[in-house]
Amino acid sequence: MKATRRGFLAGASAALVAGCTKATGDSGDSAHPEGAAWRDPEPEAWVPDEAVDADAFAWDVRATDVQPDAAWFSVRTTEALVELVIVAAQDGAWIEVQRVEVEVEDVARVRVEGLTSDTAHRCALMTADGRRSEVVRFRTALGEGESRLLVIGATSCLGADDRPWPTLTNAAAEELDVMIMLGDTIYSSSTTYEGYSEEWATQVQYKGLQDLQRSTSFVATWDDHEVANNWYLGDNVSEDQLEAATRAFKDHMPMEEGPGGLGIWRVLRWGEVCDLIVLDSRSERIKDERYLSDEQMAWLKETLSTSTARFKLILNSVPITDLYSLFLNVEASDRWQGYEAEREDLLGHIDDQGIEGVLWLSGDFHYGALNYVSPQGRVGADQMEVMCGPSGSFINAIATLHEGDDQYPILLGVWNYVRLELDPKLGTVLVQFVDDANNVVAEQLLAI
């Protein structure tokens, strides 16, 4: 029997009192002993003998798009030749499992295979004369048939208003399974590859992002500011500029190449627990005509219909929620709301096929929220979306001016990251909004 709209909110109502609880590194399974188990404890931090060279390795190394047996890395250093050394947790100790030589001209992408699923790893860049970067931690994805409680972070919009992004430092302390970046990770004013690349590189000078990338891997999509404000190809962005921005984005957030378009839309599978379904809702958009290409839309529907994961998290940089009651149709062409036939076709596909475990994640609007994507009585009215962040951009006043209603169980005008506990045994997702002071300022347990 299909759950009713109210049935998706499990337990108590959302807590909206600032500072109600402190976020911790605990898994949460102690609060739900009947739920899925969390991961095994990890060994104490790996500390190589080599000396840290903070100048040569100011950018460290970034792990991205981990899979059960592989991971991508972005390597940026002033050294022309380094080794990427990877250790894995085995029997309570760190055992070296990979040593990969990397030639670097400013920045390089590296894919490493032969890793073990659902295993803690640490890595560092090293030189032949005994210098190294700081150590970076990551976990490989769950493999086929594997299942446990997953703890995932998500945010967006790393603007200048709240640098050095204390919410990201808070997220780093969690040692998350993975961190989702939903767009506007940089706010670019460039038009060339060199300019974009330098803007990406400067981000890690700020403590929040530096702490975060040393603590976990990333899965990223983009919004507009990785290219240009509210951009459309052929309008305010040329093909050459798009190529430069895309190259810089992929150099600094390497990814498994998707099946079409610019390769950004793709799916990353975490065992039986969840599929991370990454959308590209920018590069294929034609203003007032279409939001996604026909190819991406067909892929998305097929991916949702055939997924066997308990949860399907759709990484959607701009909200699919009908925000008419908050914004009317202002700038509707810059979100799904301006492409209503396409939006309703997709939401209707999910409704009509009874696809369970769908949760939309988005950013862009500079406030945190938990929304039903449509008002009651409309297509998609039982689907939910979490608007994540911002971690640093200005706060949208609508979240503090609007009192909320049935469609918006949570509206928050604070800098935040979202902490998600996915429990495949109970079929629940605990959604927590964590602020600069590491307070859980709002939370809701969803039964999806």
C-alpha positions in Angstrom: 0.0 0.0 0.0 1.4 3.4 -1.0 2.2 5.6 2.0 0.3 8.8 2.5 1.9 12.2 2.6 1.9 12.4 6.4 3.2 8.8 6.5 6.6 10.0 5.2 7.4 11.9 8.4 8.3 9.3 11.0 8.5 10.1 14.8 8.3 13.5 16.3 7.9 16.8 14.4 11.0 18.6 13.2 13.0 20.2 15.9 13.3 23.9 15.1 15.0 25.3 18.2 18.5 26.5 17.6 21.1 24.5 19.5 18.7 21.7 20.4 21.5 19.1 20.2 25.1 18.9 19.3 26.3 17.0 16.2 28.7 14.2 17.0 30.7 11.6 15.2 28.5 8.8 16.5 26.7 6.7 14.0 23.3 7.1 15.5 22.7 3.3 15.7 22.8 3.5 19.5 19.6 5.5 19.3 18.1 2.9 16.9 19.3 -0.5 18.2 16.8 -2.3 16.0 18.2 -0.6 12.9 21.1 -1.4 10.6 24.6 -1.7 12.0 27.1 1.0 11.3 30.6 0.5 10.0 33.4 -1.2 11.9 35.8 1.1 13.9 38.7 2.5 12.0 42.4 2.3 13.2 44.1 5.4 14.7 45.2 7.9 12.1 48.0 6.8 9.8 51.1 9.0 10.2 53.9 8.4 7.6 57.5 8.9 8.5 58.1 11.5 5.8 58.0 15.2 6.6 55.1 17.4 5.5 56.0 20.0 2.9 53.2 22.5 3.2 54.5 24.6 0.3 54.9 21.9 -2.3 51.6 20.2 -1.2 49.5 23.2 -0.2 46.5 21.7 -2.0 46.9 18.1 -0.6 45.0 15.4 -2.6 41.3 15.0 -3.1 39.4 11.7 -3.3 36.2 11.6 -5.4 33.7 9.3 -6.9 34.8 6.2 -4.9 33.4 2.8 -6.0 33.7 -0.6 -4.3 37.1 -1.3 -6.0 38.3 2.1 -7.2 38.6 5.8 -6.6 39.5 9.0 -8.4 42.0 11.5 -7.1 42.8 15.1 -8.0 46.5 15.7 -7.5 47.7 19.3 -7.4 51.3 20.1 -6.4 54.4 22.2 -7.4 56.3 18.9 -7.8 56.5 17.4 -11.3 56.6 13.8 -10.1 55.1 12.3 -7.0 53.9 9.0 -5.7 50.3 8.6 -4.5 50.6 6.1 -1.6 47.4 4.4 -0.4 47.0 2.3 2.8 43.9 0.3 3.8 42.6 -0.7 7.2 43.3 -4.4 7.8 43.0 -6.2 11.2 43.3 -3.0 13.1 46.3 -1.6 11.2 47.2 0.3 8.1 48.6 -1.8 5.3 50.0 -0.3 2.1 47.9 -1.4 -0.9 48.8 0.9 -3.7 51.8 3.1 -4.8 51.1 5.0 -8.0 53.6 7.3 -9.8 51.9 10.5 -10.9 53.3 13.1 -13.4 51.9 16.5 -12.6 51.7 19.7 -14.6 49.8 21.9 -12.2 47.0 19.4 -11.6 46.3 15.8 -12.6 43.4 13.3 -12.4 44.3 9.8 -11.3 42.0 6.7 -11.1 43.2 3.9 -8.9 41.8 0.4 -9.1 42.2 -2.8 -7.0 40.8 -1.4 -3.8 38.6 -3.4 -1.4 34.9 -2.4 -0.8 33.6 -0.7 2.3 37.1 -0.3 3.7 38.8 2.7 5.3 41.7 4.0 3.3 44.2 6.8 3.8 46.5 8.3 1.3 49.3 10.9 0.8 51.5 12.3 -1.9 55.2 11.6 -1.5 58.4 12.7 -3.1 61.6 10.6 -3.7 63.5 12.8 -1.2 61.3 12.1 1.8 58.6 14.9 1.7 54.9 14.4 1.7 51.4 16.0 1.8 49.0 15.8 4.6 47.1 12.6 4.9 43.6 12.2 3.4 41.0 9.7 4.6 38.3 8.1 2.5 36.2 4.9 2.4 35.4 2.8 -0.6 31.7 2.3 -1.5 29.8 -0.7 -0.5 29.9 -3.6 -2.9 27.2 -5.8 -4.4 25.1 -7.4 -1.7 26.6 -5.2 1.1 24.4 -3.2 3.4 24.8 -1.1 6.6 23.9 2.3 8.0 25.4 5.0 5.8 26.2 8.5 7.1 26.4 11.0 4.3 26.9 14.8 4.2 25.6 17.3 1.7 25.9 21.1 1.1 26.1 23.8 -1.6 27.1 27.4 -2.3 30.5 28.0 -0.8 30.4 31.8 -1.2 32.5 34.4 0.6 30.0 35.5 3.4 30.9 32.7 5.9 34.5 31.8 5.1 36.4 29.8 6.2 33.2 27.6 6.2 33.0 26.3 9.8 30.1 24.0 8.7 32.6 22.1 6.6 35.0 21.7 9.5 32.0 20.3 11.5 31.3 17.9 8.7 35.0 16.8 8.7 34.8 15.8 12.3 32.1 13.3 11.4 34.4 11.3 9.1 31.4 10.8 6.8 31.1 7.9 4.3 30.9 10.5 1.5 30.3 14.2 1.1 27.9 15.5 -1.6 28.6 18.9 -3.2 25.5 20.2 -4.9 26.9 23.1 -6.9 28.4 26.6 -6.6 31.5 25.2 -5.0 33.3 28.1 -6.6 31.9 31.5 -7.7 33.9 32.0 -10.9 34.5 35.3 -12.7 36.8 33.7 -15.2 36.5 32.7 -18.9 39.7 30.7 -19.3 41.0 27.3 -18.1 43.9 28.9 -16.2 41.5 31.3 -14.4 39.0 28.6 -13.5 41.8 26.2 -12.3 43.2 28.9 -10.1 39.8 29.6 -8.5 39.4 26.0 -7.7 42.9 25.9 -6.2 42.3 28.9 -4.0 39.3 27.3 -2.3 41.4 24.9 -0.3 43.2 27.8 1.3 40.2 28.1 3.6 40.1 25.8 6.6 36.6 24.4 6.1 37.2 22.8 2.7 40.8 21.8 3.7 39.5 20.0 6.7 36.7 18.4 4.8 38.8 17.0 1.9 41.2 15.4 4.4 38.3 13.6 6.1 36.2 12.0 3.3 35.6 11.7 -0.5 33.4 13.8 -2.6 30.6 13.3 -5.2 29.9 16.6 -7.0 27.7 18.1 -9.6 27.7 21.7 -10.7 25.3 24.6 -10.8 25.9 27.9 -12.6 28.8 29.5 -10.8 31.3 26.9 -11.8 30.9 28.4 -15.3 29.1 31.8 -15.1 26.1 33.3 -13.3 22.8 31.9 -14.7 24.6 30.8 -17.8 23.2 29.4 -21.1 25.4 28.1 -23.8 25.4 30.6 -26.8 23.8 33.3 -24.6 26.4 34.4 -22.1 28.8 31.5 -22.4 30.7 30.4 -25.5 31.7 26.8 -26.4 35.3 27.6 -25.6 34.5 29.0 -22.2 32.3 25.9 -21.4 35.1 23.6 -22.4 37.5 25.4 -20.1 35.2 25.4 -17.2 34.3 21.7 -17.7 38.0 20.7 -17.8 38.8 22.7 -14.6 35.7 21.2 -12.8 36.7 17.7 -13.7 40.4 18.3 -12.9 39.5 19.3 -9.4 36.4 17.0 -8.9 37.4 14.0 -11.0 34.5 11.7 -11.8 33.4 8.5 -13.4 32.4 9.6 -16.9 28.7 9.4 -17.4 27.0 7.9 -20.4 26.1 11.1 -22.3 26.3 14.8 -22.5 29.4 16.3 -20.9 29.7 13.1 -18.8 28.5 14.7 -15.6 25.2 12.9 -15.2 26.0 9.4 -13.8 25.1 7.0 -11.0 27.4 5.8 -8.1 26.2 2.7 -6.4 26.6 2.0 -2.6 25.7 -1.7 -2.4 22.1 -2.4 -1.4 21.7 0.8 0.5 21.6 3.7 -2.0 22.3 4.9 -5.5 23.7 8.4 -5.9 22.1 9.7 -9.1 23.9 12.8 -10.2 22.1 15.2 -12.6 23.5 17.9 -14.9 20.7 20.4 -15.0 22.9 23.2 -16.6 24.8 22.2 -19.7 21.8 20.7 -21.6 19.2 23.3 -20.6 17.6 25.5 -23.3 16.0 28.5 -21.7 12.2 28.2 -21.6 12.3 25.0 -23.8 13.8 22.1 -21.9 15.5 21.5 -18.6 17.3 18.1 -19.3 18.1 16.6 -22.7 15.9 13.8 -23.9 18.8 11.5 -23.5 19.4 12.5 -19.8 15.7 12.3 -19.0 15.4 8.8 -20.5 18.5 7.7 -18.6 17.2 9.1 -15.3 13.8 7.4 -15.7 15.5 4.1 -16.5 18.0 4.4 -13.7 15.2 5.0 -11.2 13.0 2.2 -12.5 15.8 -0.4 -12.5 17.5 0.5 -9.3 17.5 -2.2 -6.6 18.9 0.1 -3.9 16.8 0.8 -0.9 17.3 4.6 -1.4 17.7 6.6 -4.5 19.3 10.0 -3.8 18.9 12.4 -6.7 21.6 15.0 -6.7 19.8 17.9 -8.3 21.6 21.3 -8.1 18.4 23.4 -8.4 15.2 22.4 -6.6 12.5 20.4 -8.3 10.1 21.7 -5.6 7.2 23.9 -6.8 8.2 27.0 -4.9 5.3 29.2 -6.1 4.0 29.9 -2.6 7.4 31.3 -1.7 8.6 33.0 -5.0 5.6 33.0 -7.3 7.1 32.5 -10.8 10.0 34.9 -10.3 13.1 33.5 -12.2 11.1 30.2 -12.8 13.1 29.5 -15.9 16.2 29.0 -13.7 14.6 26.0 -11.9 12.4 23.0 -12.7 9.3 25.1 -12.0 9.8 26.9 -15.3 9.6 23.6 -17.3 6.3 22.2 -15.9 5.5 19.6 -18.5 9.0 18.0 -18.1 8.8 18.3 -14.4 5.4 16.6 -14.1 6.3 13.9 -16.5 9.3 12.9 -14.3 7.5 13.2 -11.0 4.6 11.2 -12.6 6.9 8.5 -13.7 8.1 8.0 -10.0 4.5 8.1 -8.7 3.0 5.9 -11.4 5.7 3.2 -11.0 5.6 3.3 -7.2 9.3 3.8 -6.9 10.3 3.8 -3.3 13.2 5.4 -1.5 13.4 8.5 -3.7 14.9 11.6 -2.0 15.7 14.7 -3.9 18.8 16.8 -2.8 19.4 20.3 -4.0 21.1 23.6 -3.3 21.2 27.0 -5.0 18.6 28.9 -3.0 20.8 29.8 -0.1 18.6 28.4 2.7 18.1 25.0 4.2 14.7 23.2 3.9 12.8 20.0 3.9 10.0 20.3 1.3 7.3 18.2 -0.3 8.0 18.8 -4.0 4.4 19.7 -4.8 1.3 21.0 -2.9 -1.2 18.4 -1.9 -3.3 17.0 -4.7 -0.6 17.6 -7.3 1.7 15.1 -9.0 4.7 14.4 -6.8 3.0 15.5 -3.6 4.4 12.6 -1.6 8.0 13.1 -2.8 10.4 15.0 -0.6 13.4 17.2 -1.3 16.1 18.4 1.1 17.6 21.8 0.2 21.2 21.7 1.5 23.4 24.5 2.6 24.5 27.2 2.0 27.8 26.7 3.7 29.1 30.2 2.9 26.9 32.3 0.5 24.5 35.0 1.7 21.4 33.7 3.5 18.1 34.1 1.5 15.7 36.1 3.6 12.7 34.1 2.5 13.6 31.4 5.1 13.3 33.8 8.0 10.3 35.8 6.7 8.1 32.9 5.7 6.4 31.0 8.6 6.3 27.8 6.7 3.2 25.6 5.9 2.2 22.1 5.2 4.5 21.9 2.1 7.6 23.1 4.0 8.1 21.2 7.3 11.5 22.8 7.7 12.7 26.3 6.6 16.1 27.5 7.9 17.9 30.8 7.4 21.3 29.6 8.7 24.6 28.4 7.2 24.5 24.7 7.4 25.4 21.3 6.0 23.0 18.4 6.0 23.8 15.1 7.7 21.9 12.1 6.4 21.7 8.7 8.2 20.4 6.1 5.7 19.0 3.0 7.5 18.2 0.3 5.0 16.8 -2.0 7.6 14.2 0.4 9.0 13.7 2.2 5.6 14.4 5.6 7.2 16.5 8.6 6.5 17.4 10.9 9.4 17.8 14.4 8.1 19.8 16.8 10.3 20.7 20.4 9.6 24.0 21.3 11.3 25.1 24.9 11.8 28.3 26.8 12.3 28.4 26.0 16.0 27.9 22.3 15.3 24.3 22.4 16.6 21.6 20.2 15.0 19.2 23.1 14.5 16.5 21.0 12.8 16.0 17.3 12.1 13.3 15.0 10.8 13.2 11.2 10.5 11.7 10.3 7.1 10.1 6.9 6.2 10.5 6.6 2.5 
